[in-house]
């Protein structure tokens, strides 16, 4: 029997904000567009996205273990990178991790089928895209992360797909505004992945896990990180000026001091795992803060 604390560690529950932020954003945009709000469907969507994230996390841990990536990684002194380590530490068997992942995906399927039947078939197609890209993030023979497509898959799943899916569940239609508002969240969650790839560089390179930082090298990859960070704010400002998203989403500019600190630290310490730690933590905080402020912008836009 796996202890509860080990289960939480295996699921990497503290990172579930990656799923909660875009789902909440999509729901808030939907509420902004119509008078009714379906709390039951919102909670079911949120649970489905979080369980999907848990399934992806555990599947990635299992396949990283099978490939030897986690065993080769010696930079696991924080829970931010290097996987959950529960298999490597002997706290769970690989088979248990695989079973946990399968169980999560079965629950997501059940939720997805129910939402597809009650709210519309497009939910099923969004879920299928998310499942396949999430599963094959590390799983062979595709292994998107080893093909330099992992960052794109994560940005798509925990940005665009979650936001559009949550919006559709509420309104039974799609929205250009929801799509555009999701793009900064997509860039931010991709950056969370990228900044965590810097400490994993040597281990991933050793086992042939050719993620973006391995392909470019840490020195050049910092340019991509800074480009995505700057583009996050650029897109929000541009979309507001073009009146494509709510004006009060400019509240996100309150996080600029944090972004500047992250950018400077990453530029200086890209090759030092311990000195880069503030950037790892800061990028997660930036994703949560900007995502929350995007949601708040839509709430205030509705109420004012």
VEXFINU-487677 format. One record per residue (C-alpha): residue number from 1; residue in one letter; x, y negated, z negated. Coordinates in steps of 0.5 Angstrom, whole numbers. Example, Ala and Ser with C-alpha at 12.3 -4.5 7.8 and 13.67 -1.06 7.14 Angstrom:
2
<r><resi>1</resi><resn>A</resn><px>25</px><py>9</py><pz>-16</pz></r>
<r><resi>2</resi><resn>S</resn><px>27</px><py>2</py><pz>-14</pz></r>
//
This chain:
304
<r><resi>1</resi><resn>X</resn><px>0</px><py>0</py><pz>0</pz></r>
<r><resi>2</resi><resn>X</resn><px>3</px><py>-7</py><pz>2</pz></r>
<r><resi>3</resi><resn>X</resn><px>3</px><py>-12</py><pz>-3</pz></r>
<r><resi>4</resi><resn>X</resn><px>-1</px><py>-18</py><pz>-2</pz></r>
<r><resi>5</resi><resn>X</resn><px>5</px><py>-23</py><pz>-2</pz></r>
<r><resi>6</resi><resn>X</resn><px>9</px><py>-19</py><pz>3</pz></r>
<r><resi>7</resi><resn>X</resn><px>3</px><py>-19</py><pz>7</pz></r>
<r><resi>8</resi><resn>X</resn><px>2</px><py>-26</py><pz>7</pz></r>
<r><resi>9</resi><resn>X</resn><px>10</px><py>-26</py><pz>9</pz></r>
<r><resi>10</resi><resn>X</resn><px>9</px><py>-22</py><pz>14</pz></r>
<r><resi>11</resi><resn>X</resn><px>3</px><py>-26</py><pz>17</pz></r>
<r><resi>12</resi><resn>X</resn><px>7</px><py>-32</py><pz>17</pz></r>
<r><resi>13</resi><resn>X</resn><px>1</px><py>-35</py><pz>14</pz></r>
<r><resi>14</resi><resn>X</resn><px>4</px><py>-42</py><pz>12</pz></r>
<r><resi>15</resi><resn>X</resn><px>5</px><py>-43</py><pz>20</pz></r>
<r><resi>16</resi><resn>X</resn><px>-3</px><py>-42</py><pz>21</pz></r>
<r><resi>17</resi><resn>X</resn><px>-3</px><py>-50</py><pz>22</pz></r>
<r><resi>18</resi><resn>X</resn><px>-1</px><py>-48</py><pz>29</pz></r>
<r><resi>19</resi><resn>X</resn><px>-8</px><py>-45</py><pz>31</pz></r>
<r><resi>20</resi><resn>X</resn><px>-12</px><py>-50</py><pz>26</pz></r>
<r><resi>21</resi><resn>X</resn><px>-10</px><py>-56</py><pz>29</pz></r>
<r><resi>22</resi><resn>X</resn><px>-12</px><py>-55</py><pz>36</pz></r>
<r><resi>23</resi><resn>X</resn><px>-19</px><py>-52</py><pz>34</pz></r>
<r><resi>24</resi><resn>X</resn><px>-20</px><py>-57</py><pz>29</pz></r>
<r><resi>25</resi><resn>X</resn><px>-19</px><py>-63</py><pz>35</pz></r>
<r><resi>26</resi><resn>X</resn><px>-23</px><py>-59</py><pz>40</pz></r>
<r><resi>27</resi><resn>X</resn><px>-29</px><py>-59</py><pz>35</pz></r>
<r><resi>28</resi><resn>X</resn><px>-28</px><py>-66</py><pz>33</pz></r>
<r><resi>29</resi><resn>X</resn><px>-28</px><py>-69</py><pz>40</pz></r>
<r><resi>30</resi><resn>X</resn><px>-34</px><py>-64</py><pz>41</pz></r>
<r><resi>31</resi><resn>X</resn><px>-38</px><py>-68</py><pz>35</pz></r>
<r><resi>32</resi><resn>X</resn><px>-36</px><py>-74</py><pz>38</pz></r>
<r><resi>33</resi><resn>X</resn><px>-39</px><py>-73</py><pz>45</pz></r>
<r><resi>34</resi><resn>X</resn><px>-46</px><py>-70</py><pz>42</pz></r>
<r><resi>35</resi><resn>X</resn><px>-50</px><py>-71</py><pz>36</pz></r>
<r><resi>36</resi><resn>X</resn><px>-50</px><py>-64</py><pz>33</pz></r>
<r><resi>37</resi><resn>X</resn><px>-45</px><py>-60</py><pz>30</pz></r>
<r><resi>38</resi><resn>X</resn><px>-45</px><py>-52</py><pz>29</pz></r>
<r><resi>39</resi><resn>X</resn><px>-41</px><py>-51</py><pz>23</pz></r>
<r><resi>40</resi><resn>X</resn><px>-42</px><py>-43</py><pz>24</pz></r>
<r><resi>41</resi><resn>X</resn><px>-39</px><py>-43</py><pz>31</pz></r>
<r><resi>42</resi><resn>X</resn><px>-33</px><py>-48</py><pz>28</pz></r>
<r><resi>43</resi><resn>X</resn><px>-31</px><py>-43</py><pz>23</pz></r>
<r><resi>44</resi><resn>X</resn><px>-32</px><py>-37</py><pz>27</pz></r>
<r><resi>45</resi><resn>X</resn><px>-27</px><py>-40</py><pz>32</pz></r>
<r><resi>46</resi><resn>X</resn><px>-22</px><py>-43</py><pz>27</pz></r>
<r><resi>47</resi><resn>X</resn><px>-22</px><py>-36</py><pz>24</pz></r>
<r><resi>48</resi><resn>X</resn><px>-21</px><py>-32</py><pz>31</pz></r>
<r><resi>49</resi><resn>X</resn><px>-15</px><py>-37</py><pz>32</pz></r>
<r><resi>50</resi><resn>X</resn><px>-12</px><py>-36</py><pz>26</pz></r>
<r><resi>51</resi><resn>X</resn><px>-13</px><py>-28</py><pz>26</pz></r>
<r><resi>52</resi><resn>X</resn><px>-10</px><py>-29</py><pz>33</pz></r>
<r><resi>53</resi><resn>X</resn><px>-4</px><py>-33</py><pz>31</pz></r>
<r><resi>54</resi><resn>X</resn><px>-3</px><py>-27</py><pz>26</pz></r>
<r><resi>55</resi><resn>X</resn><px>-3</px><py>-22</py><pz>31</pz></r>
<r><resi>56</resi><resn>X</resn><px>2</px><py>-25</py><pz>35</pz></r>
<r><resi>57</resi><resn>X</resn><px>6</px><py>-27</py><pz>29</pz></r>
<r><resi>58</resi><resn>X</resn><px>6</px><py>-19</py><pz>27</pz></r>
<r><resi>59</resi><resn>X</resn><px>7</px><py>-17</py><pz>35</pz></r>
<r><resi>60</resi><resn>X</resn><px>13</px><py>-21</py><pz>36</pz></r>
<r><resi>61</resi><resn>X</resn><px>16</px><py>-19</py><pz>29</pz></r>
<r><resi>62</resi><resn>X</resn><px>15</px><py>-12</py><pz>31</pz></r>
<r><resi>63</resi><resn>X</resn><px>18</px><py>-12</py><pz>38</pz></r>
<r><resi>64</resi><resn>X</resn><px>24</px><py>-17</py><pz>36</pz></r>
<r><resi>65</resi><resn>X</resn><px>25</px><py>-11</py><pz>31</pz></r>
<r><resi>66</resi><resn>X</resn><px>25</px><py>-6</py><pz>37</pz></r>
<r><resi>67</resi><resn>X</resn><px>30</px><py>-10</py><pz>41</pz></r>
<r><resi>68</resi><resn>X</resn><px>35</px><py>-12</py><pz>35</pz></r>
<r><resi>69</resi><resn>X</resn><px>34</px><py>-19</py><pz>36</pz></r>
<r><resi>70</resi><resn>X</resn><px>32</px><py>-20</py><pz>28</pz></r>
<r><resi>71</resi><resn>X</resn><px>37</px><py>-15</py><pz>26</pz></r>
<r><resi>72</resi><resn>X</resn><px>43</px><py>-19</py><pz>30</pz></r>
<r><resi>73</resi><resn>X</resn><px>40</px><py>-26</py><pz>27</pz></r>
<r><resi>74</resi><resn>X</resn><px>44</px><py>-28</py><pz>21</pz></r>
<r><resi>75</resi><resn>X</resn><px>41</px><py>-35</py><pz>20</pz></r>
<r><resi>76</resi><resn>X</resn><px>35</px><py>-33</py><pz>16</pz></r>
<r><resi>77</resi><resn>X</resn><px>36</px><py>-36</py><pz>10</pz></r>
<r><resi>78</resi><resn>X</resn><px>30</px><py>-40</py><pz>11</pz></r>
<r><resi>79</resi><resn>X</resn><px>23</px><py>-38</py><pz>13</pz></r>
<r><resi>80</resi><resn>X</resn><px>23</px><py>-43</py><pz>19</pz></r>
<r><resi>81</resi><resn>X</resn><px>26</px><py>-38</py><pz>24</pz></r>
<r><resi>82</resi><resn>X</resn><px>29</px><py>-31</py><pz>24</pz></r>
<r><resi>83</resi><resn>X</resn><px>22</px><py>-28</py><pz>24</pz></r>
<r><resi>84</resi><resn>X</resn><px>19</px><py>-26</py><pz>17</pz></r>
<r><resi>85</resi><resn>X</resn><px>24</px><py>-21</py><pz>15</pz></r>
<r><resi>86</resi><resn>X</resn><px>20</px><py>-16</py><pz>12</pz></r>
<r><resi>87</resi><resn>X</resn><px>22</px><py>-10</py><pz>16</pz></r>
<r><resi>88</resi><resn>X</resn><px>29</px><py>-12</py><pz>16</pz></r>
<r><resi>89</resi><resn>X</resn><px>28</px><py>-12</py><pz>8</pz></r>
<r><resi>90</resi><resn>X</resn><px>25</px><py>-6</py><pz>8</pz></r>
<r><resi>91</resi><resn>X</resn><px>18</px><py>-9</py><pz>5</pz></r>
<r><resi>92</resi><resn>X</resn><px>14</px><py>-6</py><pz>11</pz></r>
<r><resi>93</resi><resn>X</resn><px>16</px><py>-1</py><pz>16</pz></r>
<r><resi>94</resi><resn>X</resn><px>16</px><py>-2</py><pz>23</pz></r>
<r><resi>95</resi><resn>X</resn><px>9</px><py>2</py><pz>24</pz></r>
<r><resi>96</resi><resn>X</resn><px>6</px><py>-2</py><pz>19</pz></r>
<r><resi>97</resi><resn>X</resn><px>7</px><py>-8</py><pz>22</pz></r>
<r><resi>98</resi><resn>X</resn><px>5</px><py>-5</py><pz>29</pz></r>
<r><resi>99</resi><resn>X</resn><px>-2</px><py>-3</py><pz>26</pz></r>
<r><resi>100</resi><resn>X</resn><px>-3</px><py>-10</py><pz>22</pz></r>
<r><resi>101</resi><resn>X</resn><px>-2</px><py>-13</py><pz>29</pz></r>
<r><resi>102</resi><resn>X</resn><px>-7</px><py>-8</py><pz>33</pz></r>
<r><resi>103</resi><resn>X</resn><px>-12</px><py>-9</py><pz>27</pz></r>
<r><resi>104</resi><resn>X</resn><px>-11</px><py>-17</py><pz>28</pz></r>
<r><resi>105</resi><resn>X</resn><px>-13</px><py>-17</py><pz>35</pz></r>
<r><resi>106</resi><resn>X</resn><px>-19</px><py>-12</py><pz>34</pz></r>
<r><resi>107</resi><resn>X</resn><px>-22</px><py>-17</py><pz>30</pz></r>
<r><resi>108</resi><resn>X</resn><px>-20</px><py>-23</py><pz>35</pz></r>
<r><resi>109</resi><resn>X</resn><px>-24</px><py>-18</py><pz>40</pz></r>
<r><resi>110</resi><resn>X</resn><px>-30</px><py>-18</py><pz>36</pz></r>
<r><resi>111</resi><resn>X</resn><px>-30</px><py>-25</py><pz>35</pz></r>
<r><resi>112</resi><resn>X</resn><px>-29</px><py>-27</py><pz>42</pz></r>
<r><resi>113</resi><resn>X</resn><px>-34</px><py>-22</py><pz>45</pz></r>
<r><resi>114</resi><resn>X</resn><px>-39</px><py>-25</py><pz>40</pz></r>
<r><resi>115</resi><resn>X</resn><px>-38</px><py>-32</py><pz>42</pz></r>
<r><resi>116</resi><resn>X</resn><px>-38</px><py>-30</py><pz>49</pz></r>
<r><resi>117</resi><resn>X</resn><px>-45</px><py>-27</py><pz>48</pz></r>
<r><resi>118</resi><resn>X</resn><px>-47</px><py>-33</py><pz>44</pz></r>
<r><resi>119</resi><resn>X</resn><px>-44</px><py>-39</py><pz>47</pz></r>
<r><resi>120</resi><resn>X</resn><px>-42</px><py>-37</py><pz>54</pz></r>
<r><resi>121</resi><resn>X</resn><px>-37</px><py>-32</py><pz>58</pz></r>
<r><resi>122</resi><resn>X</resn><px>-31</px><py>-37</py><pz>59</pz></r>
<r><resi>123</resi><resn>X</resn><px>-29</px><py>-36</py><pz>52</pz></r>
<r><resi>124</resi><resn>X</resn><px>-28</px><py>-29</py><pz>54</pz></r>
<r><resi>125</resi><resn>X</resn><px>-23</px><py>-31</py><pz>60</pz></r>
<r><resi>126</resi><resn>X</resn><px>-20</px><py>-36</py><pz>55</pz></r>
<r><resi>127</resi><resn>X</resn><px>-19</px><py>-31</py><pz>50</pz></r>
<r><resi>128</resi><resn>X</resn><px>-16</px><py>-26</py><pz>55</pz></r>
<r><resi>129</resi><resn>X</resn><px>-11</px><py>-31</py><pz>58</pz></r>
<r><resi>130</resi><resn>X</resn><px>-9</px><py>-32</py><pz>50</pz></r>
<r><resi>131</resi><resn>X</resn><px>-8</px><py>-25</py><pz>48</pz></r>
<r><resi>132</resi><resn>X</resn><px>-4</px><py>-23</py><pz>54</pz></r>
<r><resi>133</resi><resn>X</resn><px>1</px><py>-29</py><pz>54</pz></r>
<r><resi>134</resi><resn>X</resn><px>1</px><py>-28</py><pz>46</pz></r>
<r><resi>135</resi><resn>X</resn><px>2</px><py>-21</py><pz>46</pz></r>
<r><resi>136</resi><resn>X</resn><px>7</px><py>-21</py><pz>52</pz></r>
<r><resi>137</resi><resn>X</resn><px>11</px><py>-27</py><pz>49</pz></r>
<r><resi>138</resi><resn>X</resn><px>16</px><py>-22</py><pz>47</pz></r>
<r><resi>139</resi><resn>X</resn><px>13</px><py>-15</py><pz>49</pz></r>
<r><resi>140</resi><resn>X</resn><px>16</px><py>-11</py><pz>54</pz></r>
<r><resi>141</resi><resn>X</resn><px>16</px><py>-11</py><pz>60</pz></r>
<r><resi>142</resi><resn>X</resn><px>15</px><py>-18</py><pz>61</pz></r>
<r><resi>143</resi><resn>X</resn><px>18</px><py>-21</py><pz>55</pz></r>
<r><resi>144</resi><resn>X</resn><px>16</px><py>-29</py><pz>57</pz></r>
<r><resi>145</resi><resn>X</resn><px>21</px><py>-31</py><pz>52</pz></r>
<r><resi>146</resi><resn>X</resn><px>27</px><py>-28</py><pz>55</pz></r>
<r><resi>147</resi><resn>X</resn><px>24</px><py>-31</py><pz>62</pz></r>
<r><resi>148</resi><resn>X</resn><px>25</px><py>-38</py><pz>59</pz></r>
<r><resi>149</resi><resn>X</resn><px>17</px><py>-38</py><pz>59</pz></r>
<r><resi>150</resi><resn>X</resn><px>16</px><py>-37</py><pz>52</pz></r>
<r><resi>151</resi><resn>X</resn><px>15</px><py>-45</py><pz>50</pz></r>
<r><resi>152</resi><resn>X</resn><px>10</px><py>-46</py><pz>56</pz></r>
<r><resi>153</resi><resn>X</resn><px>6</px><py>-40</py><pz>53</pz></r>
<r><resi>154</resi><resn>X</resn><px>6</px><py>-42</py><pz>46</pz></r>
<r><resi>155</resi><resn>X</resn><px>4</px><py>-49</py><pz>48</pz></r>
<r><resi>156</resi><resn>X</resn><px>-1</px><py>-47</py><pz>53</pz></r>
<r><resi>157</resi><resn>X</resn><px>-4</px><py>-42</py><pz>47</pz></r>
<r><resi>158</resi><resn>X</resn><px>-4</px><py>-47</py><pz>41</pz></r>
<r><resi>159</resi><resn>X</resn><px>-5</px><py>-53</py><pz>45</pz></r>
<r><resi>160</resi><resn>X</resn><px>-10</px><py>-53</py><pz>51</pz></r>
<r><resi>161</resi><resn>X</resn><px>-13</px><py>-46</py><pz>50</pz></r>
<r><resi>162</resi><resn>X</resn><px>-15</px><py>-47</py><pz>43</pz></r>
<r><resi>163</resi><resn>X</resn><px>-17</px><py>-54</py><pz>44</pz></r>
<r><resi>164</resi><resn>X</resn><px>-21</px><py>-53</py><pz>50</pz></r>
<r><resi>165</resi><resn>X</resn><px>-24</px><py>-46</py><pz>47</pz></r>
<r><resi>166</resi><resn>X</resn><px>-27</px><py>-50</py><pz>41</pz></r>
<r><resi>167</resi><resn>X</resn><px>-30</px><py>-55</py><pz>45</pz></r>
<r><resi>168</resi><resn>X</resn><px>-33</px><py>-50</py><pz>49</pz></r>
<r><resi>169</resi><resn>X</resn><px>-36</px><py>-47</py><pz>43</pz></r>
<r><resi>170</resi><resn>X</resn><px>-39</px><py>-53</py><pz>41</pz></r>
<r><resi>171</resi><resn>X</resn><px>-42</px><py>-56</py><pz>48</pz></r>
<r><resi>172</resi><resn>X</resn><px>-42</px><py>-50</py><pz>52</pz></r>
<r><resi>173</resi><resn>X</resn><px>-38</px><py>-54</py><pz>57</pz></r>
<r><resi>174</resi><resn>X</resn><px>-31</px><py>-56</py><pz>59</pz></r>
<r><resi>175</resi><resn>X</resn><px>-28</px><py>-63</py><pz>58</pz></r>
<r><resi>176</resi><resn>X</resn><px>-23</px><py>-67</py><pz>61</pz></r>
<r><resi>177</resi><resn>X</resn><px>-22</px><py>-71</py><pz>55</pz></r>
<r><resi>178</resi><resn>X</resn><px>-21</px><py>-65</py><pz>51</pz></r>
<r><resi>179</resi><resn>X</resn><px>-16</px><py>-63</py><pz>56</pz></r>
<r><resi>180</resi><resn>X</resn><px>-12</px><py>-69</py><pz>56</pz></r>
<r><resi>181</resi><resn>X</resn><px>-12</px><py>-70</py><pz>48</pz></r>
<r><resi>182</resi><resn>X</resn><px>-9</px><py>-63</py><pz>47</pz></r>
<r><resi>183</resi><resn>X</resn><px>-3</px><py>-64</py><pz>51</pz></r>
<r><resi>184</resi><resn>X</resn><px>1</px><py>-68</py><pz>46</pz></r>
<r><resi>185</resi><resn>X</resn><px>-1</px><py>-62</py><pz>41</pz></r>
<r><resi>186</resi><resn>X</resn><px>2</px><py>-57</py><pz>46</pz></r>
<r><resi>187</resi><resn>X</resn><px>8</px><py>-61</py><pz>47</pz></r>
<r><resi>188</resi><resn>X</resn><px>9</px><py>-61</py><pz>39</pz></r>
<r><resi>189</resi><resn>X</resn><px>8</px><py>-54</py><pz>38</pz></r>
<r><resi>190</resi><resn>X</resn><px>13</px><py>-52</py><pz>44</pz></r>
<r><resi>191</resi><resn>X</resn><px>18</px><py>-57</py><pz>40</pz></r>
<r><resi>192</resi><resn>X</resn><px>17</px><py>-53</py><pz>34</pz></r>
<r><resi>193</resi><resn>X</resn><px>19</px><py>-47</py><pz>38</pz></r>
<r><resi>194</resi><resn>X</resn><px>25</px><py>-50</py><pz>41</pz></r>
<r><resi>195</resi><resn>X</resn><px>28</px><py>-53</py><pz>35</pz></r>
<r><resi>196</resi><resn>X</resn><px>27</px><py>-46</py><pz>31</pz></r>
<r><resi>197</resi><resn>X</resn><px>31</px><py>-43</py><pz>37</pz></r>
<r><resi>198</resi><resn>X</resn><px>37</px><py>-47</py><pz>36</pz></r>
<r><resi>199</resi><resn>X</resn><px>39</px><py>-43</py><pz>29</pz></r>
<r><resi>200</resi><resn>X</resn><px>37</px><py>-37</py><pz>33</pz></r>
<r><resi>201</resi><resn>X</resn><px>42</px><py>-38</py><pz>39</pz></r>
<r><resi>202</resi><resn>X</resn><px>48</px><py>-34</py><pz>37</pz></r>
<r><resi>203</resi><resn>X</resn><px>43</px><py>-28</py><pz>35</pz></r>
<r><resi>204</resi><resn>X</resn><px>38</px><py>-29</py><pz>41</pz></r>
<r><resi>205</resi><resn>X</resn><px>44</px><py>-29</py><pz>46</pz></r>
<r><resi>206</resi><resn>X</resn><px>47</px><py>-23</py><pz>43</pz></r>
<r><resi>207</resi><resn>X</resn><px>41</px><py>-19</py><pz>45</pz></r>
<r><resi>208</resi><resn>X</resn><px>39</px><py>-22</py><pz>51</pz></r>
<r><resi>209</resi><resn>X</resn><px>33</px><py>-26</py><pz>49</pz></r>
<r><resi>210</resi><resn>X</resn><px>34</px><py>-31</py><pz>54</pz></r>
<r><resi>211</resi><resn>X</resn><px>30</px><py>-37</py><pz>51</pz></r>
<r><resi>212</resi><resn>X</resn><px>30</px><py>-44</py><pz>53</pz></r>
<r><resi>213</resi><resn>X</resn><px>36</px><py>-46</py><pz>48</pz></r>
<r><resi>214</resi><resn>X</resn><px>40</px><py>-40</py><pz>50</pz></r>
<r><resi>215</resi><resn>X</resn><px>39</px><py>-41</py><pz>58</pz></r>
<r><resi>216</resi><resn>X</resn><px>41</px><py>-49</py><pz>57</pz></r>
<r><resi>217</resi><resn>X</resn><px>46</px><py>-49</py><pz>51</pz></r>
<r><resi>218</resi><resn>X</resn><px>44</px><py>-52</py><pz>45</pz></r>
<r><resi>219</resi><resn>X</resn><px>48</px><py>-59</py><pz>47</pz></r>
<r><resi>220</resi><resn>X</resn><px>43</px><py>-59</py><pz>53</pz></r>
<r><resi>221</resi><resn>X</resn><px>37</px><py>-57</py><pz>50</pz></r>
<r><resi>222</resi><resn>X</resn><px>37</px><py>-62</py><pz>45</pz></r>
<r><resi>223</resi><resn>X</resn><px>35</px><py>-67</py><pz>51</pz></r>
<r><resi>224</resi><resn>X</resn><px>29</px><py>-63</py><pz>53</pz></r>
<r><resi>225</resi><resn>X</resn><px>27</px><py>-63</py><pz>45</pz></r>
<r><resi>226</resi><resn>X</resn><px>28</px><py>-71</py><pz>45</pz></r>
<r><resi>227</resi><resn>X</resn><px>24</px><py>-71</py><pz>52</pz></r>
<r><resi>228</resi><resn>X</resn><px>18</px><py>-67</py><pz>49</pz></r>
<r><resi>229</resi><resn>X</resn><px>18</px><py>-71</py><pz>43</pz></r>
<r><resi>230</resi><resn>X</resn><px>18</px><py>-78</py><pz>47</pz></r>
<r><resi>231</resi><resn>X</resn><px>13</px><py>-75</py><pz>51</pz></r>
<r><resi>232</resi><resn>X</resn><px>8</px><py>-74</py><pz>46</pz></r>
<r><resi>233</resi><resn>X</resn><px>7</px><py>-81</py><pz>44</pz></r>
<r><resi>234</resi><resn>X</resn><px>8</px><py>-83</py><pz>51</pz></r>
<r><resi>235</resi><resn>X</resn><px>2</px><py>-79</py><pz>53</pz></r>
<r><resi>236</resi><resn>X</resn><px>-2</px><py>-81</py><pz>47</pz></r>
<r><resi>237</resi><resn>X</resn><px>-1</px><py>-89</py><pz>49</pz></r>
<r><resi>238</resi><resn>X</resn><px>-2</px><py>-88</py><pz>57</pz></r>
<r><resi>239</resi><resn>X</resn><px>-9</px><py>-84</py><pz>56</pz></r>
<r><resi>240</resi><resn>X</resn><px>-11</px><py>-89</py><pz>51</pz></r>
<r><resi>241</resi><resn>X</resn><px>-9</px><py>-95</py><pz>56</pz></r>
<r><resi>242</resi><resn>X</resn><px>-13</px><py>-91</py><pz>61</pz></r>
<r><resi>243</resi><resn>X</resn><px>-19</px><py>-90</py><pz>57</pz></r>
<r><resi>244</resi><resn>X</resn><px>-19</px><py>-83</py><pz>57</pz></r>
<r><resi>245</resi><resn>X</resn><px>-18</px><py>-81</py><pz>50</pz></r>
<r><resi>246</resi><resn>X</resn><px>-21</px><py>-85</py><pz>44</pz></r>
<r><resi>247</resi><resn>X</resn><px>-17</px><py>-91</py><pz>42</pz></r>
<r><resi>248</resi><resn>X</resn><px>-17</px><py>-90</py><pz>35</pz></r>
<r><resi>249</resi><resn>X</resn><px>-12</px><py>-84</py><pz>36</pz></r>
<r><resi>250</resi><resn>X</resn><px>-7</px><py>-89</py><pz>36</pz></r>
<r><resi>251</resi><resn>X</resn><px>-6</px><py>-88</py><pz>29</pz></r>
<r><resi>252</resi><resn>X</resn><px>-1</px><py>-83</py><pz>31</pz></r>
<r><resi>253</resi><resn>X</resn><px>4</px><py>-88</py><pz>32</pz></r>
<r><resi>254</resi><resn>X</resn><px>4</px><py>-88</py><pz>24</pz></r>
<r><resi>255</resi><resn>X</resn><px>9</px><py>-82</py><pz>25</pz></r>
<r><resi>256</resi><resn>X</resn><px>14</px><py>-86</py><pz>29</pz></r>
<r><resi>257</resi><resn>X</resn><px>19</px><py>-87</py><pz>24</pz></r>
<r><resi>258</resi><resn>X</resn><px>19</px><py>-79</py><pz>22</pz></r>
<r><resi>259</resi><resn>X</resn><px>20</px><py>-78</py><pz>30</pz></r>
<r><resi>260</resi><resn>X</resn><px>26</px><py>-82</py><pz>30</pz></r>
<r><resi>261</resi><resn>X</resn><px>29</px><py>-79</py><pz>24</pz></r>
<r><resi>262</resi><resn>X</resn><px>28</px><py>-72</py><pz>27</pz></r>
<r><resi>263</resi><resn>X</resn><px>31</px><py>-75</py><pz>34</pz></r>
<r><resi>264</resi><resn>X</resn><px>37</px><py>-78</py><pz>31</pz></r>
<r><resi>265</resi><resn>X</resn><px>38</px><py>-72</py><pz>27</pz></r>
<r><resi>266</resi><resn>X</resn><px>37</px><py>-67</py><pz>32</pz></r>
<r><resi>267</resi><resn>X</resn><px>42</px><py>-71</py><pz>37</pz></r>
<r><resi>268</resi><resn>X</resn><px>47</px><py>-71</py><pz>32</pz></r>
<r><resi>269</resi><resn>X</resn><px>47</px><py>-64</py><pz>29</pz></r>
<r><resi>270</resi><resn>X</resn><px>44</px><py>-59</py><pz>34</pz></r>
<r><resi>271</resi><resn>X</resn><px>50</px><py>-54</py><pz>33</pz></r>
<r><resi>272</resi><resn>X</resn><px>49</px><py>-54</py><pz>25</pz></r>
<r><resi>273</resi><resn>X</resn><px>44</px><py>-50</py><pz>23</pz></r>
<r><resi>274</resi><resn>X</resn><px>44</px><py>-52</py><pz>16</pz></r>
<r><resi>275</resi><resn>X</resn><px>44</px><py>-60</py><pz>18</pz></r>
<r><resi>276</resi><resn>X</resn><px>39</px><py>-58</py><pz>23</pz></r>
<r><resi>277</resi><resn>X</resn><px>34</px><py>-56</py><pz>17</pz></r>
<r><resi>278</resi><resn>X</resn><px>31</px><py>-63</py><pz>17</pz></r>
<r><resi>279</resi><resn>X</resn><px>29</px><py>-63</py><pz>24</pz></r>
<r><resi>280</resi><resn>X</resn><px>26</px><py>-56</py><pz>23</pz></r>
<r><resi>281</resi><resn>X</resn><px>22</px><py>-58</py><pz>17</pz></r>
<r><resi>282</resi><resn>X</resn><px>20</px><py>-65</py><pz>20</pz></r>
<r><resi>283</resi><resn>X</resn><px>18</px><py>-62</py><pz>27</pz></r>
<r><resi>284</resi><resn>X</resn><px>13</px><py>-58</py><pz>24</pz></r>
<r><resi>285</resi><resn>X</resn><px>11</px><py>-64</py><pz>19</pz></r>
<r><resi>286</resi><resn>X</resn><px>10</px><py>-68</py><pz>26</pz></r>
<r><resi>287</resi><resn>X</resn><px>6</px><py>-63</py><pz>29</pz></r>
<r><resi>288</resi><resn>X</resn><px>1</px><py>-63</py><pz>23</pz></r>
<r><resi>289</resi><resn>X</resn><px>1</px><py>-70</py><pz>22</pz></r>
<r><resi>290</resi><resn>X</resn><px>0</px><py>-72</py><pz>29</pz></r>
<r><resi>291</resi><resn>X</resn><px>-5</px><py>-67</py><pz>30</pz></r>
<r><resi>292</resi><resn>X</resn><px>-9</px><py>-69</py><pz>24</pz></r>
<r><resi>293</resi><resn>X</resn><px>-9</px><py>-76</py><pz>26</pz></r>
<r><resi>294</resi><resn>X</resn><px>-12</px><py>-74</py><pz>33</pz></r>
<r><resi>295</resi><resn>X</resn><px>-17</px><py>-71</py><pz>29</pz></r>
<r><resi>296</resi><resn>X</resn><px>-18</px><py>-77</py><pz>25</pz></r>
<r><resi>297</resi><resn>X</resn><px>-18</px><py>-82</py><pz>30</pz></r>
<r><resi>298</resi><resn>X</resn><px>-24</px><py>-78</py><pz>33</pz></r>
<r><resi>299</resi><resn>X</resn><px>-28</px><py>-78</py><pz>27</pz></r>
<r><resi>300</resi><resn>X</resn><px>-27</px><py>-85</py><pz>25</pz></r>
<r><resi>301</resi><resn>X</resn><px>-29</px><py>-87</py><pz>33</pz></r>
<r><resi>302</resi><resn>X</resn><px>-36</px><py>-83</py><pz>31</pz></r>
<r><resi>303</resi><resn>X</resn><px>-37</px><py>-86</py><pz>25</pz></r>
<r><resi>304</resi><resn>X</resn><px>-35</px><py>-93</py><pz>26</pz></r>
//
